[in-house]
Amino acid sequence: MQTIYNSKVKETLYVEKLENGLTIMIIPKKGIQKKYIIWGTHYGSNDNKFIVPGEENVTEVPKGVAHFLEHKLFEQPNGTNSLDTLTAIGVSANAYTTNDHTAYLYECTDNFYEALDEFMDYVQHPYFTDKNVEKEKGIIGQEIQMYDDYPEWKVYLNTLEAMYHTNPVKLDITGTIETIKGIDKEILYKCYNTFYNPSNMCMVISGDFIPENLIEEIKKRLIEKSQTGEIKRIYETEEEGIVKSKVEQKMNVSKPLYTIGIKCIPLTKREQVKTSLGIEIILRILLGESSSLYKELYHDGNIFEVPELSFEFGEDYAHILITGSANNPDELYSKVKNKINEFKEKGLNIEDLERTKKLIYGNMIKQYNDVTDIARTFLSDFMKDINSFDYLEEIETIDINYTNELIKNVFKEDKMVLSVVK
């Protein structure tokens, strides 16, 4: 077992890679009653084209299979649903699918090991039939239609479609009504057997545990499965430019919603942590709660809440998103572009930079008080080949020269799009 201690948060990460390839990460929190476990596979909505280990031909599956699988794993041959079973013993369980991974989780204060029996059983024993797959298509179809009527989701999805030509990140994680029609039990079993191999999975647990004892308990519940070779994922080459600079849609909203997107070049493994931190700092200085631009927009009555600022990235994509509601999105967009140009000409204020670094650092430190934040962050970062502790170290290396160069290289007007829902 490998142990990694971080003196800044005074936390120790225990990592063990089992013989079957499963990576287990444990962050003990002595004296904390709440326990949290999350088990993820490096398989998300972007993984629609791949070569199965040991095969030569390319396998291409319909959009939405990863999410479909997530739904189906809870169903058991005896007609029960594992979510209901876990709820009955006082455990809060859930699952989710992203662009690059699928995760199953639960949290509790009591009955952790009783819940672990059910949890590890359903994730390792898929049960798909022609009948239950067809039934699920109706359920997921309703979910897709629900999101189609959700303005906050549409303004986001429209932004991605305006930025990306072919990258599957622009597609809804659930797929579409048309694509899920092509999903059958054979496809589900093939994708499960390919991506749900222990060597492609990671389990993260945080709570009051003795790591060695916990790992032994996990080993008892693992079924025998040997490692497979590397899964070759195939992504289409994405054009560098955007599709269109603006997209508008009319929906039932009380005030216009907007998302400003900036398409970025995909990051190398080496630059992921520093770049994402640098962009977060710039975004907060640009339009965070204490920024001059936010105060101006608020004073003018254009916006009444701090926009959501984010940087999303994966193996083959990266983009910045600024999202909120505004009385006049076009005016806001114009002022954002003007402020970015001002930063490019004059550079950032060094006092703003240092203050924002301290704020972000403080938020990162606070995450380590919550077992949920710890486990979900470590799993998400693991899927990108990042150790979450690296952010605590890397933020110290960011200086004014780095951020000023980042603004020039990343915040390019010809890569910007505006999505509005009126």
DASULGI-V289604 format. One record per residue. N is the residue number from 1. SS is DSSP state (H for helix, E for strand, L for the rest). Layout:
n=N ss=SS
n=N ss=SS
//
This chain:
n=1 ss=L
n=2 ss=E
n=3 ss=E
n=4 ss=E
n=5 ss=E
n=6 ss=E
n=7 ss=L
n=8 ss=L
n=9 ss=L
n=10 ss=L
n=11 ss=E
n=12 ss=E
n=13 ss=E
n=14 ss=E
n=15 ss=E
n=16 ss=E
n=17 ss=E
n=18 ss=L
n=19 ss=L
n=20 ss=L
n=21 ss=L
n=22 ss=L
n=23 ss=E
n=24 ss=E
n=25 ss=E
n=26 ss=E
n=27 ss=E
n=28 ss=E
n=29 ss=L
n=30 ss=L
n=31 ss=L
n=32 ss=L
n=33 ss=L
n=34 ss=L
n=35 ss=E
n=36 ss=E
n=37 ss=E
n=38 ss=E
n=39 ss=E
n=40 ss=E
n=41 ss=E
n=42 ss=L
n=43 ss=L
n=44 ss=L
n=45 ss=L
n=46 ss=L
n=47 ss=L
n=48 ss=L
n=49 ss=E
n=50 ss=E
n=51 ss=E
n=52 ss=L
n=53 ss=L
n=54 ss=L
n=55 ss=L
n=56 ss=L
n=57 ss=L
n=58 ss=L
n=59 ss=E
n=60 ss=E
n=61 ss=L
n=62 ss=L
n=63 ss=L
n=64 ss=L
n=65 ss=H
n=66 ss=H
n=67 ss=H
n=68 ss=H
n=69 ss=H
n=70 ss=H
n=71 ss=H
n=72 ss=H
n=73 ss=L
n=74 ss=L
n=75 ss=E
n=76 ss=L
n=77 ss=L
n=78 ss=L
n=79 ss=L
n=80 ss=L
n=81 ss=E
n=82 ss=H
n=83 ss=H
n=84 ss=H
n=85 ss=H
n=86 ss=H
n=87 ss=H
n=88 ss=H
n=89 ss=L
n=90 ss=L
n=91 ss=L
n=92 ss=E
n=93 ss=E
n=94 ss=E
n=95 ss=E
n=96 ss=E
n=97 ss=E
n=98 ss=L
n=99 ss=L
n=100 ss=L
n=101 ss=L
n=102 ss=E
n=103 ss=E
n=104 ss=E
n=105 ss=E
n=106 ss=E
n=107 ss=E
n=108 ss=E
n=109 ss=L
n=110 ss=L
n=111 ss=L
n=112 ss=H
n=113 ss=H
n=114 ss=H
n=115 ss=H
n=116 ss=H
n=117 ss=H
n=118 ss=H
n=119 ss=H
n=120 ss=H
n=121 ss=H
n=122 ss=H
n=123 ss=H
n=124 ss=H
n=125 ss=L
n=126 ss=L
n=127 ss=L
n=128 ss=L
n=129 ss=L
n=130 ss=H
n=131 ss=H
n=132 ss=H
n=133 ss=H
n=134 ss=H
n=135 ss=H
n=136 ss=H
n=137 ss=H
n=138 ss=H
n=139 ss=H
n=140 ss=H
n=141 ss=H
n=142 ss=H
n=143 ss=H
n=144 ss=H
n=145 ss=H
n=146 ss=H
n=147 ss=H
n=148 ss=H
n=149 ss=L
n=150 ss=L
n=151 ss=H
n=152 ss=H
n=153 ss=H
n=154 ss=H
n=155 ss=H
n=156 ss=H
n=157 ss=H
n=158 ss=H
n=159 ss=H
n=160 ss=H
n=161 ss=H
n=162 ss=H
n=163 ss=H
n=164 ss=L
n=165 ss=L
n=166 ss=L
n=167 ss=L
n=168 ss=H
n=169 ss=H
n=170 ss=H
n=171 ss=L
n=172 ss=L
n=173 ss=L
n=174 ss=L
n=175 ss=L
n=176 ss=L
n=177 ss=H
n=178 ss=H
n=179 ss=H
n=180 ss=H
n=181 ss=L
n=182 ss=L
n=183 ss=L
n=184 ss=L
n=185 ss=H
n=186 ss=H
n=187 ss=H
n=188 ss=H
n=189 ss=H
n=190 ss=H
n=191 ss=H
n=192 ss=H
n=193 ss=H
n=194 ss=H
n=195 ss=H
n=196 ss=L
n=197 ss=L
n=198 ss=H
n=199 ss=H
n=200 ss=H
n=201 ss=E
n=202 ss=E
n=203 ss=E
n=204 ss=E
n=205 ss=E
n=206 ss=E
n=207 ss=E
n=208 ss=L
n=209 ss=L
n=210 ss=L
n=211 ss=H
n=212 ss=H
n=213 ss=H
n=214 ss=H
n=215 ss=H
n=216 ss=H
n=217 ss=H
n=218 ss=H
n=219 ss=H
n=220 ss=H
n=221 ss=H
n=222 ss=L
n=223 ss=L
n=224 ss=L
n=225 ss=L
n=226 ss=L
n=227 ss=L
n=228 ss=L
n=229 ss=L
n=230 ss=L
n=231 ss=L
n=232 ss=E
n=233 ss=E
n=234 ss=L
n=235 ss=L
n=236 ss=L
n=237 ss=L
n=238 ss=L
n=239 ss=L
n=240 ss=L
n=241 ss=L
n=242 ss=L
n=243 ss=L
n=244 ss=L
n=245 ss=L
n=246 ss=E
n=247 ss=E
n=248 ss=E
n=249 ss=E
n=250 ss=L
n=251 ss=L
n=252 ss=L
n=253 ss=L
n=254 ss=L
n=255 ss=L
n=256 ss=L
n=257 ss=E
n=258 ss=E
n=259 ss=E
n=260 ss=E
n=261 ss=E
n=262 ss=E
n=263 ss=E
n=264 ss=L
n=265 ss=L
n=266 ss=L
n=267 ss=L
n=268 ss=L
n=269 ss=H
n=270 ss=H
n=271 ss=H
n=272 ss=H
n=273 ss=H
n=274 ss=H
n=275 ss=H
n=276 ss=H
n=277 ss=H
n=278 ss=H
n=279 ss=H
n=280 ss=H
n=281 ss=H
n=282 ss=H
n=283 ss=H
n=284 ss=H
n=285 ss=H
n=286 ss=H
n=287 ss=H
n=288 ss=L
n=289 ss=L
n=290 ss=L
n=291 ss=L
n=292 ss=H
n=293 ss=H
n=294 ss=H
n=295 ss=H
n=296 ss=H
n=297 ss=H
n=298 ss=H
n=299 ss=H
n=300 ss=L
n=301 ss=L
n=302 ss=L
n=303 ss=L
n=304 ss=L
n=305 ss=L
n=306 ss=L
n=307 ss=L
n=308 ss=E
n=309 ss=E
n=310 ss=E
n=311 ss=E
n=312 ss=E
n=313 ss=E
n=314 ss=E
n=315 ss=L
n=316 ss=L
n=317 ss=E
n=318 ss=E
n=319 ss=E
n=320 ss=E
n=321 ss=E
n=322 ss=E
n=323 ss=E
n=324 ss=E
n=325 ss=E
n=326 ss=L
n=327 ss=L
n=328 ss=L
n=329 ss=H
n=330 ss=H
n=331 ss=H
n=332 ss=H
n=333 ss=H
n=334 ss=H
n=335 ss=H
n=336 ss=H
n=337 ss=H
n=338 ss=H
n=339 ss=H
n=340 ss=H
n=341 ss=H
n=342 ss=H
n=343 ss=H
n=344 ss=H
n=345 ss=H
n=346 ss=H
n=347 ss=L
n=348 ss=L
n=349 ss=L
n=350 ss=H
n=351 ss=H
n=352 ss=H
n=353 ss=H
n=354 ss=H
n=355 ss=H
n=356 ss=H
n=357 ss=H
n=358 ss=H
n=359 ss=H
n=360 ss=H
n=361 ss=H
n=362 ss=H
n=363 ss=H
n=364 ss=H
n=365 ss=H
n=366 ss=H
n=367 ss=H
n=368 ss=L
n=369 ss=L
n=370 ss=L
n=371 ss=H
n=372 ss=H
n=373 ss=H
n=374 ss=H
n=375 ss=H
n=376 ss=H
n=377 ss=H
n=378 ss=H
n=379 ss=H
n=380 ss=H
n=381 ss=H
n=382 ss=H
n=383 ss=L
n=384 ss=L
n=385 ss=L
n=386 ss=L
n=387 ss=L
n=388 ss=L
n=389 ss=H
n=390 ss=H
n=391 ss=H
n=392 ss=H
n=393 ss=H
n=394 ss=H
n=395 ss=H
n=396 ss=H
n=397 ss=H
n=398 ss=L
n=399 ss=L
n=400 ss=H
n=401 ss=H
n=402 ss=H
n=403 ss=H
n=404 ss=H
n=405 ss=H
n=406 ss=H
n=407 ss=H
n=408 ss=H
n=409 ss=H
n=410 ss=H
n=411 ss=L
n=412 ss=L
n=413 ss=H
n=414 ss=H
n=415 ss=H
n=416 ss=E
n=417 ss=E
n=418 ss=E
n=419 ss=E
n=420 ss=E
n=421 ss=E
n=422 ss=L
//
